[in-house]
Amino acid sequence: MSLLIVTQSSGLLTAYGPAGQQQILAKLQAYAASFPSNSTQVAILDDPVSMNPFGPAASPNNPSSLHDAISRVTAAVTAIETILIIGGNSVFPYWQLPNPVTDRTLDPDLQILTDNPYGDVAGSDPNSSFEPPIIVGRICAGAGESAASLCGLLDNAIANHAARPLRGGYVEITNRAWIDSSASVCSAVAGAGRVLVCPNDTVTAANRDALDCALLYCNLHGFTNSNSWNGSDPVRGFVPAVTPDSFAAQFVSGTTVFTEACYGLQIANRSTSASCALTLLACGAAAVVGATGLAFGSATEKPLNLIDADALTQAFFDSALSGDSIADSLRAARKNFAGNLDPYQKKTLLQFQILGDPTLAAF
């Protein structure tokens, strides 16, 4: 797999200062060196020296200009299949696209945060970047955290390349009302796995060894700016199934995580301690795939008719079981959506993103 690693010098400087910027850029070179020779290109898109072989540097913090710079690099470098962005939204901005779902009684999100257009290098309309040919991932630390935190995440990625922990089986954590659709999603991986049903089952710091697995699937409720993914109960309301305290490196390092929780990958302006996804990455998870906004799934009365996020997840698992990378599994899952897309499918394709190293094997 040919990987393009991109970031912004100005964004790193603002977020981490001159010393932190240089520390991160040096660590990027070490990360690139962990791949086979000549398979990785690093481009600092707003730096004239780095971009000299490819044309003018990008205008800082301008998604369209950054897209143009990426397009010029991919045109000059053979067979780029995956792009990895280094830094959070304040370092390297997400695209903010209008939500195709316009009914605000069903979906409060006005915009979708997505990296898809960066991978659609030939596309002219970012709003239609539903199946970008180049898959994009992102590695970032929490808001306000140090350069050492981001470098630690790159060290985790290097370690996963060198000697990824040997884990087996899968763990499914599901909201009780969705147990049938979750079982249908996981039918392809049924076997050596464990099923936890919330609100009866919850994972805390006391029993987090329950999450020791190669693939973690969370079909739970999520809320904007919430630090938990939840089940629900008619009497108790929403019950946290997992919180950031549920994860420890000794049990989830190297694990691939797919979460269907609404806002499961809402990481902009969030600290690591307030985000399940960022905590998983800090604990060495290979990657977390999830939605940046409110997600839609199958109707509870039709659990075998998988749609939207459920259909995407099942297709991801099908590809993962064949040995595909995280990037290739998400690419295959997106291609599973065919024909005329409805607004809910469009939102699903735009908002499910990869936090972590997309080049690692999914399962």
Secondary structure, DSSP 4 states (H G I P E B T S, - for coil): --EEEEE-HHHHHHHHHHHHHHHHHHHHHHHHHTSPTTSEEEEETT-HHHHGGGSSPPPTT-HHHHHHHHHHHHHHSTT--EEEEES-TTTSPPEEEE-S---TTT---SEEEE-HHHH-TT-S-GGG-SS-SSEEEEE-PPTT--HHHHHHHHHHHHHHHHH-----SEEEEEEGGGHHHHHHHGGGG-SSEEEEEETT----TTSGGGG-SSEEEEE-B--TT-S-EEEEETTTEEEEEE-GGG--HHHHTT-EEEE-STTTT--TT--GGG-HHHHHHHTT-SEEEEESS------TT-TTS--HHHHHHHHHHHHHTTT-BHHHHHHHHHHT--SS--HHHHHHHHHEEEEE-TTSB--
